[in-house]
Amino acid sequence: MLKGEVSPKRVAVLVRQRGIAFQITPEVDSELRRAGATAELLSTLREIAPTPSAPPLETPRRAVSVPAAGTVRESPKDGLKYVWLPPGAFVMGCSPGDSEGFNEEKPAHEVTITRGFWMGQTPVTVGAYKRFAGATGRPMPTESIILGRALNPGWANDAMPIVNVTWDEAKAYCDWVGGRLPTEAEWEYAARGGNTEARYGPLDDVAWYADNSGLQHLDSRRIWNEDPKSHVKRLKDNGNGMHEVGLKRPNTFGLYDVLGNVWQWVNDFYDPSYYRKSPSQDPQGPSSGQARVLRGGSWYVGPWDVRVSDRLRSVPNLRSGDHGIRCGGAVFAP
């Protein structure tokens, strides 16, 4: 058959009858030629050989859309706005030239945030927390007062930051909205916004704190130096308290009230020496501890506490009229 003793037409009939189903690849063609196949026979075989099947198409992978840096979205759950922060590196801890830094803020060390994340544009407001309480059946926190004066009577002003929340309530809120409490490193990365200074602007421009959160401007540093026991009464008599969010100048990431107004719970346990052993990438904080960390300062404290590297420790179940929430993480699914 190979040498032409059987006609190509007869070969075609035999191939179809007997179910020969090989493809005439270049390798097969060479083998047949070496065995004595004629050109006419090879041409016939190519005509009747099965057509090579096309390779299966790969299932297309769904492209993950990464938001542009600074993208702002509003959460349908709590009605608050969140800003997308890209990955980046920064120096965490006491800022260069900052003479007010405490030992727990040292040593300054470089940290890399390897994944972008969402961050609340403002602290969580009373109005947003009311949505959370209604959706989950939780009560509102006890009303915040200073020496008998209510700071937000009956929680009437929805634009004020929520206060008097414990760490567990703060965590539950952020879980509910789809995010989480940020780590200390994420919080400071967000607060700095690329700025290496202790504050991202003149203090009165960017923050509510003891000197400017009341009816008259106070010199809290002088009060603390001369008569620290009068501090609380002076704030109460001067009408000091938290203010509606978003009234001061934002940082370069577009975040408001990162400094001042209310301290913000973060996820980390507190360890005063953690910076000496912190990993350089995405530090998660100590694995255990008795206290949790708050960052940012508040309307109640003096300027020495209103710095991006300042760290406050508190037991998780403490309620305070200047402890609030700012959520971060994967608030919106990709």
N, C-alpha and C positions, 0 to 999 in steps of 0.2 A: 504493500500500500504506500509506504513512504517513498519508494523508488518509482512510483508512477504505474505500477502494475494494476492498480485499481483506479478507475477514473475518479477525479475530484467530486463529480456528481454523486457517484456511488458512496464515496466517503461521507458526504453530507448526510445521505440517508442513514448510513450506519451510525453516525454520531448521534443523530436525533433518536433513532430507535433504542440505542443502548445507554443513552443518558450520559454521555461523556460531557463533563462540565468544568473543564479547566480553562483558564484564561491564557491567551497567547501573549505572555509578557516577553520582554526582550530576552530574558534568561531562557524561557521555554522555546522561543524562536531559534536561539543558538543551538540548543540541544537537538531540536528536530532537524536542523540543517546538518549537524554533525552525523545524525543517524541516516541521512540520505533523502530527507524530504525535499520535494521539488518546490519551486517558487509557486507553481499553480496550486499545489496542495496547501501550502501555507496561506495563500490568499483566500482559499475556500474556508480554511479553519478560522481565519480572522473574521470572516463574515458571519459564521454561525457560533463563534465563541460567545459565552455570556459576557454582557457588559459589566465592567467593574462597578460595584456599588459605591455610591458616594459615602464618604466618611460621615458618621453621625454628627449632627450639629450640636455644639456645646450649648447647654442651657445658659442663656445670658445671665450674668450676675447683675443683681440690682445695684446700680451705682449709689454710693453713699454720698450725699450732698453735704459738704462741709461749709457752714456759713462763713461769710466774709467777716473778718475782724470788725467788731463794733456793731454787728447786726443786732437789732432790738426787736424782740417779739413779746407780745402780751399773752400771758397764760389765761386760757379760758376758765381755769379753776379758781384762781384767786384774784384775777383781774390786774395783777401787777406786771410790770415790764421787766424783762431779763435781757442781759447783754452777753453776746458771745465773745469770750476771751480766747485768743489763740495760744498755742504752746509758746513757751519762752523761758529764758533764764534771767535770774536776778540775784542780787546779793541780799540775803535775808539776815535780819538782826540789826543791831545798833548802827545807825546811819553815820557816814563819815562826818566828823566834826560835831556830832551830837553829844554834848557834855552831860545830858540828863539821862542817858541810857543806863539801865540797871544791869547788874551782873547776869541776870537771867536772859538778857537780850544778846549775850556774847558767848562765843565769838561770832562776829559776822562771817557768813559763809555762803558760798555760791550754791544756788539750788536751781535745778531745771524742772520745769513743769512740762511733761512730755505729751500731754493730751489737752486739747482745748476743752473748755467747759463754759456753761452758762453761769451768770452771777446776777443776783437781784440788783436792779438798778438803784433801788432804795431799800432801806430796812422794811420789814413786813409792817404793814399798817393795821390799825384797828379794824378798818373795813374789811381787809383781806382776812384777818383772823376771825371775824364774825362769820364769814363764808365757811371757813374751816370748822368752826364750832357748830354751825348749823348742819353741815354735811356729815359730821362724825358724832354728833350728840354730846360733844364735850362742853363743859361750862366755860364761860369767859373767866379769865383770871380775876382775882380780887382787885378791886379798884386801887389805884396807886395814890398815895397821899404823902405829904411832907409836913410833919408836925400838925396834923389835922386839916391841912389844906389839900383838897383833891386836885390832882394834876390834870385830869381829863374827866370831869364829873360824869358819872353814868356811862362812860365810854362814848360820849356823844359825838366827839369829833373823829370821824372815820379816817381823816388824813394824817392824824397823829401816829407815831410809831407805837406798836403794841409793846407793853412792858409788863413786868411782874410775871414773866413766864419762866418756868424751870427749863433745865437742859433737856429733859425728856419731852416736854411739851414742844420745845423748839425743834427737836428731832422729828417728832410725830408730824408737825406741820410741814416740814420740808419733805418728808416721805410722802405725805398726802399730795403735795403739789407735783410730785414726780421727780424731785431732786433729792438733795441731802444737805446736811450741814457741811460747809467747806472745811478743808483741813486748814491748820494754821498757815501752812506754806501757801496754799491757794489764796487764802484771805489776804496775806501780805503782798503776794504778787499782784492781786487785783487792786489792793489799796494803793500801792506805789504807782501803778500805771506807767511804769518805765522811769519814774522819778527816783533819784537816789537820795533825796533830802529827807529829813525827819517828817516834813509835812509837804504836801503837794501845792501849797500856796500860803499866803498870809493867813494866820489862824482865824482872824475875825471874818475873813472872806469865805472860808471853807467849812467852818465848824461852829456848832453851838456847844458852849462849855460854860464853866461857872462864871467867867467874867462877863459874858454877853448874852446869857440865856434868860435874863430877867428884865425888869423895867428899867433899871439903871445899870451902867457899866460898873463892875466891881473889880477890885484888885485882889483876886483870891490868893495870890502869892503872899501879899502883905498880911492878909487876914490869917493865913496859916502860920506865918512867922510870928505874929504878934498875939493872936488870940484864937488858936485852932478850935477851942471848944465852942466858939460862937459861929462857926462856919455854917452849920445846918440852919440855925435861926436866921442868919443873915440871908441865906438863900430863900428861906420861906417868906420872910418879910419883904424881900425884893421881887417876889413873884417868879422866881426862877423855875424852870421846868422844861420838858421836851417841847419841841416845835414840830409843826407839820413838815413832812418829809419833802425833800427836793427844793428847798428854798435857798440853800447855799450853793456856791460854785462847785461843779462836779470836777472829778479828776480827769486825766486824759483818756481813760477808758469810758468816760461818760457815766461814772458811778457817783451817786449823791450820798452825802452823810456817811461816807466811809469813816471819817473822823468826827467825833462829837455826836451830839444828840442822844444816842443810846449805845451802850456796849453791845456787842454782837457775839452770841455764842458760836463757837466753832466746835468741830468734832473731837479735837485732841484732848487726851488726858494731859494734865499739867506735870511737868518735870522741870525744875529750874536749871538742870544741867543738860537738858536734851540736846542743845545746840552743839555740845562737844562731841556728840556721837551720831548726830542726824545724818541719814544717807543724803547723797547729793541729788538724787532723782526722786521726785514725788514722795517726800517724807510723809508718813501717815501718823507720826507722833508715837508716844510710848504705848506699849501694848496693855498697860493697866495703870491704875492710879486712883487716888481718892478724890481729886479735884479735876474740874474741866477748865478750859481756857475761854476767856472772852477777849475781844480785841476792839480797838478804835476809840476808847474814851467816851465821855458822855456829857450831858448838860450839867452834871453835878460836880465834875472834877476840875482841877486846875490845869493849866497849860502843860505842865510836866507829864501829864498822863495822856495828852492828846497828840500822840505821835504814832506813825505807822508801825513802829517796831515794838511799842509798849505791849506788855502781856499782863492780863489780870487773871488770877485764879479764883475759883469759887466752887463750893460744893454744888453738885448738880441740882439739888432740890431747893436751892435758895431762890426766893422771890425778891426782886428789887425793882424800885421805881425807875431804874435806868438800865435794866437788862432787857435787851430785845433780840431780834432775829434777822439774819440775812441768809437766804438760801442760795445754793449753787448746784453744780453737778449737771447731770443729764436731764434738765427740766423738760426739754422737748426731745422726743425720739427722733433719730436720724431719718 
